[in-house]
Amino acid sequence: MSFEISELYRTDLPPAESQWGGIPAFSFVGGNNDEENVPVAGLTEAVTRVLQREGRKLAVYNLGGSPLGHEDLRSFICQKLGVRASTSVDLDEVLITSGSLQALDLVNNLLLVPGDNVIVEEATYGGMISRLTRLGAVVHGVSLDQSGVRPDHLVELLERCSSQGRPAKYLYTIPTVQNPTGSCMPLERRVEILEAMEGQQTAIFEDDCYADLLWGCDRPPTLWELDAPNRRVIYCGSFSKSIAPALRVGYIVAESPVLQQILSLKTDAGSGALEQMVVAEYASAHFDKHADRLTSVLKAKAEVMAEALERHFGDSVDFEMPQGGIFMWLTFAEGVDTAAFSTEAAASGVEFNAGAGWSVDPHWGANKMRLCFGNPSAESIREGVQRLAQIMEMASDGGH
Ligand SMILES: Cc1ncc(COP(=O)(O)O)c(C=O)c1O
């Protein structure tokens, strides 16, 4: 009998990934960044400078410093949150992670066991939905309006979970440039949400992945800041969207004892130190200017996409202009199933995220679609949207 290693696999694995087929010509999936705006010159200079100055520290795990991560980077994050989000954070309240995906995994690992209730926004990051499903959490979707989480529905869900004797472990929210809706929760709504959660045994997991790319309003203080006396919030952020996703640099902000507990679960001997050194070196000199430039490029791309959607889809699609970030969240008529168009679209080089994957209730999400305008050029956005409209029209005529 020949040896078959798959016979030895754990039996509870998720399905294997399919072979990577390359990035299609009109890719509106995922959360990729604008190529022209990766600050290559600034990063090159930062690499050289920091390696010349401190490169020998790479001889030692964690650069010989705290397992929370490179001190210059943690210090920059404290300063950035102070200046950009009126948020005060101490150095020992920041843990550097390998992208904020690792932050999601660590916080879930800290808090969740199968059967736990969690509340997330009804439309939310697909990577979080799939994680929670895999962990066996019971996921409740809280309704959203243009200001974000609806407090009345939140209260209803909190009460439902408590009455089962299993208070929700956390509310996961992306308040500043929500993924996928692109909305920003105003200050008053933040306060209402915190009030609605008073007296509950439920934490708040605030994901600010896109917050540095906000253009539609002034940035409100973080929930972490607003809740400072109560200490109910664990916060995470990332440099993926503001600098580059392939760097894999993210962070968790939490009270020091919480981070010390999380460190017991972060068994990777530290996130990549060179990336941390380079981001710290680059960002402490250039972050604001870079983020401002990138944000205005993304705003212009959002406008190109909105115009193309209006031109090619007309009344058949509904959307709000995002307040920042890289996504447009589209709603089609009741009964449309956007996933049904994926194969035909892919054959024409167009890829999009069907709404079901970004929705707690896949039926509710079926007539929705997320398009990322971060990576494609303005020309590709125009042509890709036109192709998508043609494909959906032809396929609908053909009986979809
Ligand atoms: C809301 C949200 N959180 C976290 C992540 C993970 O990003 P990264 O691991 O690149 O920091 C993403 C990625 O798209 C996201 O959209």
The ligand as an SDF file (V2000), in Angstrom:
LIG
                    3D

 16 16  0  0  0  0  0  0  0  0999 V2000
  -11.5490   44.9670    8.9980 C   0  0  0  0  0  0  0  0  0  0  0  0
  -10.2680   44.2370    8.7590 C   0  0  0  0  0  0  0  0  0  0  0  0
   -9.5610   43.8150    9.8070 N   0  0  0  0  0  0  0  0  0  0  0  0
   -8.4060   43.1600    9.6620 C   0  0  0  0  0  0  0  0  0  0  0  0
   -7.9000   42.8920    8.4020 C   0  0  0  0  0  0  0  0  0  0  0  0
   -6.6000   42.1550    8.2880 C   0  0  0  0  0  0  0  0  0  0  0  0
   -5.6210   42.9560    7.7340 O   0  0  0  0  0  0  0  0  0  0  0  0
   -4.0580   42.7470    7.9670 P   0  0  0  0  0  0  0  0  0  0  0  0
   -3.8290   41.4040    8.5700 O   0  0  0  0  0  0  0  0  0  0  0  0
   -3.4490   42.8810    6.6260 O   0  0  0  0  0  0  0  0  0  0  0  0
   -3.6510   43.8420    8.9110 O   0  0  0  0  0  0  0  0  0  0  0  0
   -8.5980   43.3180    7.2640 C   0  0  0  0  0  0  0  0  0  0  0  0
   -8.0800   43.0190    5.9260 C   0  0  0  0  0  0  0  0  0  0  0  0
   -8.6060   43.3230    4.9110 O   0  0  0  0  0  0  0  0  0  0  0  0
   -9.8220   44.0010    7.4590 C   0  0  0  0  0  0  0  0  0  0  0  0
  -10.5360   44.4180    6.4260 O   0  0  0  0  0  0  0  0  0  0  0  0
  1  2  1  0
  2  3  1  0
  2 15  2  0
  3  4  2  0
  4  5  1  0
  5  6  1  0
  5 12  2  0
  6  7  1  0
  7  8  1  0
  8  9  2  0
  8 10  1  0
  8 11  1  0
 12 13  1  0
 12 15  1  0
 13 14  2  0
 15 16  1  0
M  END
$$$$
